[in-house]
Structures are given as structure tokens and as C-alpha cells.
Amino acid sequence: MPARIYKPSRNAMQSGKGKSDYWVFEHEQETKRTADPLMGWTSTVDTVTQVKLTFDTLEEAEAYAKKNGIPYVVQAPSPVRPQKKSYSDNFKFGRSENWTH
């Protein structure tokens, strides 16, 4: 299975772009996960899926994959669509929703 190179999405709880300016190199799972008969936890014998490497640029991640002979797939980041917001719109007359405070 090929590895996956992607840029992580930003945190939905914050408006900033912190911790999303790097690329992640992650191996895809090759074997099926199985349930432990005693505890019921899922596990796998493939330990390479536990490794996530981070790179500053896409070129560095691709160079690593080529150097080690690992097939990879690049997932392009989705475009950021900024939403225009104004604090004063919360209090304007004729707003479409009622103020609930």
C-alpha cells in the first residue's frame, strides 16, 4: 500500500492556522485490524502504521519517499475559504435571526 502525504487541517475550535503549516507522511494500513478475544480492543501486527513523520515542505516528504523506495500519494490541501464576519453585525437592526442572550 502506498504512503500518504497530506497537510493536516486546522483545528475547528480556533480561527488560527497554528500547527497546520507542515506536511505529514503516513503509511497506509496493509493488514486488517483484528479484535482481541479477551478485551475486545482492535489491534494490528503492522507497526509501521503507528509512525507519522512531519516535514516542513512537500518536496522534503517526496524526497524521503523516493530515497527509501516507498510509493506515495499526495493529497492536496483543500482551499481555505475565508468568511467575512463583522462583530457589529451581531447587533444590527433587521438581522435574520433573533439575538438569544
N, C-alpha and C positions, 0 to 999 in steps of 0.2 A: 504494500500500500504506500502511496506517496505521502510525503510530509506536507504540512500545510503552513504557509507563511501568510500572516494576516496582521492587520493593525487593530488593536483592541478598541472597542467602542468606549466612549466616555461614560462616566458614572451618571446615571439618570437622576441621582439625588442632588447634583450640583451643576451649576451652569458653566463651570470652567473646563479646561481641557487637560487638567493635570493627570499624569500617569497614562497618557494616551499618545505620546509622541515617539513611540518606539515600535518596532516590528517583532512579532512573536513567531518563533519556529517551533512547530509542534508535530510530533509523529502521530499518524493515524493509527487506530487500533487494528491489529492484524488478527487477533484471536477473539473469539466470542467470550463475553463475561459469563461466569457461572455463579450460581448461588451456593454458598457454604451450607452443607447439610445441618450443621449444628446451630449456627447463629442466624443463618439466612442472609448474611451480608453478601454482596456481589464482589467478586474478585476476578483477577486475570493472572495468567502466568507471564504475560508480556509486560516487562517492567519499563520498556522504552517509552511507553505512553505517559509515564509519570514525569518525564523530563520536558520542560519548556525552556527554550533558550530565547533570550531577548537580544536584539540588535538595534543599533541606532538608525541604520538605513536599510532599505530593501536590498541594495546592492551587496551589503555585507552578508545578509542572510542567504542570498542566492549564491554568493561565492562560497560560503560554508557548505551548502548543499552540493555544489559542483565538486568541491575539493574532496568531500567524503563519498561521492557517488550516490547520493540519496536523491531519488526522484521527488519532485516537489510541485505543488500547485500554489499559485499566488492568488489570494482573494483581495481584490481591490477594495479600498475603504469606500464606504458609501459617502456621498457628498453631504456636507453639512449645510442644512437649510436654516439660516438664522430667522427667528421670528421677531418682528418688530413689536416691542412692548413699551408702554409708557405707564409710569406709575400714576399719572394724573387721570388716565382712562378708568381707573377703579372708581373714581368719584364723579364722573361726568354725568350730566343730566341726559336722560333718554338712553341709558345703557340697556343692552338687550337682556341682561339677567339682573335680578334683584340683588342688592347688597345684603349679605346674610349675617353681618356682625351685629 
